[in-house]
Amino acid sequence: MDSVEALVAHVQALSGNPEEVSHLHSLLKQSEDSLRSQASRLFPFLEQLDPSKHSLGYLYLLEAYSSGPLLEEQASGYLLTVVEFIDSCSAEQIRLAPDKFTSVCKSFKDQVMQLEVAIRGVAPLRTAIRKLQTSSEHLTTLHPDFLLLCLLSKCYKAGLSILDDDIFEVDQPRDLFLYCYYGGMINIGLKRFHKALECLHNVVTAPMTSLNAIAVEAFKKYVLVSLIHNGQVPSFPKYTSGTAQRNLKNYTQPYTDLANCYATGKFSELETSIQTNIEKFQADNNLGLVRQVLSSLYKRNIQRLTQTYLTLSLQDIAGAAQLKTPREAEMHVLRMIQDGEIFATINQKDGMVSFHEDPEQYKTCEMIEHIDSSIQRLMALSKKLSSIDEHISCDPAYLTKIGRERQRFDFDDFDSVPHKFLQT
Amino acid sequence: MDGDEEGVAGPMGDEAMFLNGGDDGRQQWRRIKAAMGSEQIDVEAYASLYIGRTKVMRLLFMAERCGNEGMQLEALRLAYDEIKKGGDSHLYREVAGKIAGRLGPQYTLDQAWADAIDRRAEQRKDKLDNELNGYRTNLIKESIRMGYNDLGDFYYAHGQLGDAFKNYVRTRDYCTTSKHIIQMCLNVILVSLELGQFLHVSNYVGKAEQTPESLDSITAAKLRCAAGLAYLEAKKYKLAARKFLETGPELGNNYTEVIAPQDVATYGGLCALASFDRTELKNKVIDNINFRNFLELVPEVRELIHDFYASRYASCLEYLENLKPNLLLDIHLHDHVEALYTQIRHKAIIQYTHPFSSVDLHTMAGAFKTNVSGLEKELEALITDNQIQARIDSHNKILYARHADQRNATFQRVRQTGVEFERDVKALLLRANLIKHEYNQRAAPRKV
């Protein structure tokens, strides 16, 4: 009883400058257990603290409180408190105890999901991520949770602000798997298929020693999105882990069958293949994507015609793309022209379609700017790459490993490893 | 089209010599040919080109495939006569069964004859075995070789090809001169061809060609033919064509137990048409004096090659169509006729469209003896395969050549490469990070 009050007093007194805060931090750590034991009665104390000034203390109390059982009537009050805290807390202070902060946010997320008001969690979690991460390249444990809430509340656009950052630093592989998987789904929802492919590709090719369910699900979606976007599924690149290469296909048989049927370009076969596995697709919640695969086959067939023909009657298009009527073919062509997928004009009088070449001449300022910006980006990326390469080749842990392996496999090459690095 | 034909005919002087044979004469000849083409092949004349086992096998193959009773019986009759000369009782029974009394009492199963053959064969086999055992105890290399060889010959004559093959191969260890090796190789090749084991054929052709002594020209020609057949069977038409084209005229009628010179012309000509480009066709086929001798034996093939080269596709395709039923009855070529014909046709279409910037599909369809929609389909397939750079104006039925814009294509590629590079590097950094993380994770407990 006393200890809590004393602690609150400490918190109030010791939140001024960084040294005090670190002292406070050690005090808080010591009293962690006692806080936990009194979790249920901590709530009133929170009001005595100012979340923006006493962030660290507030965080400890809040974490202890949320680790205990929450009654239903308390829930909405709790949500409000957390939202307020996340909004106003000081980033420097909470970064002293990132795991506490993460755990608060997680329990907040669980609450939001339990109450089925995912949308209320989107904005706070985004703020939380921004406060927690040290740089925009850093993947926090909160990323997947945030994307999950975006998905559940269908706020795909909100997710983009986080997804558009490039991620290079990862704490937990599992976070990355989930982050990329959810990211892929958000991109699918927005029909940004090439981005979705990138995300799912990262999951499928990530180094893994044992197969995980996330990778399997991601591979299913990867197959479908590849078909929609490219019309074919690329084989595994050689850096894919052996586990994934060996096992993924076994777990996703209906999807591999689908891809094979797609490759034949025959509409009826694809349809039967879908029909035979429809329950599995449904169970995987991929039926919508499968339908999109089906309709993309029409597009693919029409697109192929543009390579071969200058003009073609709608009747012939319908025949070649296995559509039933010229009218349907016209609708497809029209839609594809609208989406910028083909360049063509329809002559309704004769029922003819004239296909044109891509009108892009690469002469406009926008195009030059676009290319210039790509070049800048790539140069920055190359620099980063070489700096990382340098960094790794000086990393003692790396060199000991490489040195040891060389010694074992190839005695002649051993001397080329600098000796000074080997002694660490 | 006419302009093109003149343009092509201009630079090649020796072609003119051939054309000088007179358009009249050629026309006349063509008329005769057209009348002949629909006729069935003359079985007796065909059979007289071959001797030995291949004659029988070819006849039987023809009887099975021709689907025409008169011809079938004719072929079976000739096969029956041929078998009676030899000693293969098994084949004899089979053929007699196939005839099933349709050729009168002369051609029924002569049980007594077959039994006598069997008995004699048994005795001879025992004798040969005994002799061989004798030689083997005496360890005289040459005799052992002869023994195995005789045994091989015996099995071959009696249709036990597997055993014949084994015995011929065994002689290999006892060959002392390169002449023996060549004989062994030729024997093995012969049996393997009959067995349809074309892998052995090319193996032993290689062995025979590696003997230190230079081969006499007949043997060389035989080996070329055998290699050609092996390549043909493996669907390597270009290599097959080369082998047949290299075959020397010395072959003559020396290898009729396998192949007739007419066949060399047909196989070589068709494979060359299907796989060679224009210059190669000119240098290696039309200007090839050796091969010209072969081509003279089969004027149709000669004509169709010249027609193809002179861009007279309609008449070339007509010749091909006329030849087709007979080629389908050929024991070696039948499987490949379709593939070769499609390739030749595609080549013709590609060559036809190549020099033009626009082609009227009606004219082209006329030149290829087909209708416009069929031609459109063929062109579509070739364009999709990127074999013709053109696009079809289906409305006006014109084919336009397509000139790729290098600049645009480069820009497109640059953008594409940029995007890919960016994506790959990012993914790579991410993976590197994961691996590093995993390594640190594993290393961490060890340090503690």
HADDOCK unambig.tbl for C-alpha pairs under 7 A between the chains (distance, minus, plus):
assign (segid A and resid 168 and name CA) (segid B and resid 429 and name CA) 6.44 0.50 0.50
assign (segid A and resid 168 and name CA) (segid B and resid 430 and name CA) 5.21 0.50 0.50
assign (segid A and resid 168 and name CA) (segid B and resid 433 and name CA) 6.84 0.50 0.50
assign (segid A and resid 169 and name CA) (segid B and resid 433 and name CA) 6.58 0.50 0.50
assign (segid A and resid 170 and name CA) (segid B and resid 433 and name CA) 6.89 0.50 0.50
assign (segid A and resid 170 and name CA) (segid B and resid 434 and name CA) 6.90 0.50 0.50
assign (segid A and resid 173 and name CA) (segid B and resid 434 and name CA) 6.55 0.50 0.50
assign (segid A and resid 202 and name CA) (segid B and resid 427 and name CA) 6.35 0.50 0.50
assign (segid A and resid 206 and name CA) (segid B and resid 431 and name CA) 5.99 0.50 0.50
assign (segid A and resid 207 and name CA) (segid B and resid 431 and name CA) 6.65 0.50 0.50
assign (segid A and resid 207 and name CA) (segid B and resid 435 and name CA) 6.78 0.50 0.50
assign (segid A and resid 308 and name CA) (segid B and resid 380 and name CA) 6.01 0.50 0.50
assign (segid A and resid 308 and name CA) (segid B and resid 383 and name CA) 6.02 0.50 0.50
assign (segid A and resid 308 and name CA) (segid B and resid 384 and name CA) 6.70 0.50 0.50
assign (segid A and resid 308 and name CA) (segid B and resid 391 and name CA) 4.80 0.50 0.50
assign (segid A and resid 308 and name CA) (segid B and resid 392 and name CA) 6.08 0.50 0.50
assign (segid A and resid 309 and name CA) (segid B and resid 391 and name CA) 4.83 0.50 0.50
assign (segid A and resid 309 and name CA) (segid B and resid 392 and name CA) 4.35 0.50 0.50
assign (segid A and resid 309 and name CA) (segid B and resid 393 and name CA) 5.85 0.50 0.50
assign (segid A and resid 309 and name CA) (segid B and resid 394 and name CA) 6.85 0.50 0.50
assign (segid A and resid 310 and name CA) (segid B and resid 391 and name CA) 5.77 0.50 0.50
assign (segid A and resid 310 and name CA) (segid B and resid 392 and name CA) 5.38 0.50 0.50
assign (segid A and resid 310 and name CA) (segid B and resid 393 and name CA) 4.65 0.50 0.50
assign (segid A and resid 311 and name CA) (segid B and resid 392 and name CA) 6.94 0.50 0.50
assign (segid A and resid 311 and name CA) (segid B and resid 393 and name CA) 4.72 0.50 0.50
assign (segid A and resid 311 and name CA) (segid B and resid 394 and name CA) 5.17 0.50 0.50
assign (segid A and resid 311 and name CA) (segid B and resid 395 and name CA) 5.74 0.50 0.50
assign (segid A and resid 312 and name CA) (segid B and resid 393 and name CA) 6.92 0.50 0.50
assign (segid A and resid 312 and name CA) (segid B and resid 394 and name CA) 5.05 0.50 0.50
assign (segid A and resid 312 and name CA) (segid B and resid 395 and name CA) 6.15 0.50 0.50
assign (segid A and resid 361 and name CA) (segid B and resid 408 and name CA) 6.41 0.50 0.50
assign (segid A and resid 362 and name CA) (segid B and resid 408 and name CA) 6.82 0.50 0.50
assign (segid A and resid 378 and name CA) (segid B and resid 422 and name CA) 6.37 0.50 0.50
